[in-house]
Amino acid sequence: MTQPVLIVEDDPMQRQMLSTLLRRKLDFKSYEVEHGRKALELLEEDQGKTIKLVILDLNMPVMDGLETLEILREKHPSIPVIMLTGSKDIEDAVQAMKLGAIDFLMKPYEGERMVVTVRNALKISMLTKEVSRLQNEKEGRFTFENLIGHDNGLSTVVNIGRKAAAADIPVLITGETGTGKEIFAKAIHGESVRSGKPFIAVNCGAIPAQLVESTLFGHEKGAFTGATEKTIGKFREAEGGTIFLDEVGELPLDTQVKLLRVLQQKEVEPVGAGKPVPVNVRIISATNRDLQKEVDERNFREDLFFRLNVLKIELPPLRERKQDIPVLAAHFIERFCVNEGGVPKDLSEMTEKQLVNCDWPGNVRQLENTISRAMVVSDGNILSVEDLTGLVSGSSHPSVSFKTQKNICIVSDDGYFKTANEIEHEAIKIALEHFDHNITQAAKALGMAKSTFYKKMKA
């Protein structure tokens, strides 16, 4: 079951009916309490933030619905709340909506109406969070708190990142492709004194060689063939803020000379202008190359390398921060639902285990793509191992890129070779354990027909 819902209702019969409705219609798990104080206690204990929705009765003993709602909005603003009441007083509904309830239903309610309301509440909640995230990014106010894993797998580099944010110096972010270098740069910018000012990202490897200089520094009208209008360039677009030079190792050597001048003189010279223009920007650069090696091979200027590499931050690959994978997967499920519509799906225990065991050579970006594709092919409310088949590795065999916890030895303890039947028996046993005794998946992984697999199991 997925999407745990907290039902706060003093009538045990009403609680049971609503819990049954959510389980049968939506396959949602429910927690049930009889008043607001217990609800708040349960939410405080929910360290994993598993509760996604609260359905709250208005009239209850100990702590009523409106008082509970007011505290919920203050302490757990991201959790949507649906209010229930047997009263027909419209003022109650008005007050509940003012306090932040996402909807208000009168008892007795129709089952289908409740199902639709729950779906809509979850969609609105996800959309609100995504809009808030995008707004923070757009306004240059994205912070390390917005990074998944900031207090877990990324905690060490986040500590360095916060120090980088406090000092207005050039930063070089390194790491494998897909580790999130640009989003990390946005967090540095968002926690710096330049927060709220422009954050301009430039992929240096995607700009044609003949246009790099004009793209970065601007050009005058008529400066070259095709220059029909004057442009100010990316550096002047970032005035007062931060420019992020992704794949900085791809810059041509002649452009590297001019970038060095920007760092030294704090000014750019647009193509065809003939005179420099002062700029006030912070430079954060990133690369997945070994820039020291590029310097040794004379592909990158040593003086520019020293200027960019004032503070180096290396982001860990996803395989070194596996504790963040379940939370990242849940985030990508929500983002998919915001972009494509639908109710979020949960990960089965086995699916989560498979995701954690994968090496993820493409890092966070590969995980996001895998989750998105699994959401498309999945038919149920839970993403199963079968939904991931071939998606991680591109293979038709399930989970071939996942690490198997056991190996098969072809030599017995007494030093003799095992028979083929003995080896096959061990393979079947390991496959069953690996796929949580899902015979269909185990048989498919070993390339056997299901009927053959059953026979060999009995044998």
Secondary structure, 3 states (H helix, E strand, C coil): CEEEEEEECCCHHHHHHHHHHHHHHHCEEEEEECCHHHHHHHHHHCCCCCCCEEEEECCCCCCCHHHHHHHHHHHCCCCCEEEEECCCCHHHHHHHHHCCCCEEEECCCCHHHHHHHHHHHHHHHHHHHHHHHHHHHHCCCCCHHHCCCCCCCCHHHHHHHHHHHHCCCCEEEECCCCCCHHHHHHHHHHCCCCCCCCEEEEEHHHCCHHHHHHHHHCECCCCCCCCCCCECHHHHHCCCCEEEEECHHHCCHHHHHHHHHHHHHCEECCECCCCCEECCCEEEEEECCCHHHHHHCCCCCHHHHHHHCCEEEECCCHHHCHHHHHHHHHHHHHHHHHHHCCCCCEECHHHHHHHHHECCCCHHHHHHHHHHHHHHHCCCCEECHHHHCCCCCCCCCCCCCECCCCCCCCECCCCCECCHHHHHHHHHHHHHHHCCCCHHHHHHHCCCCHHHHHHHHHC
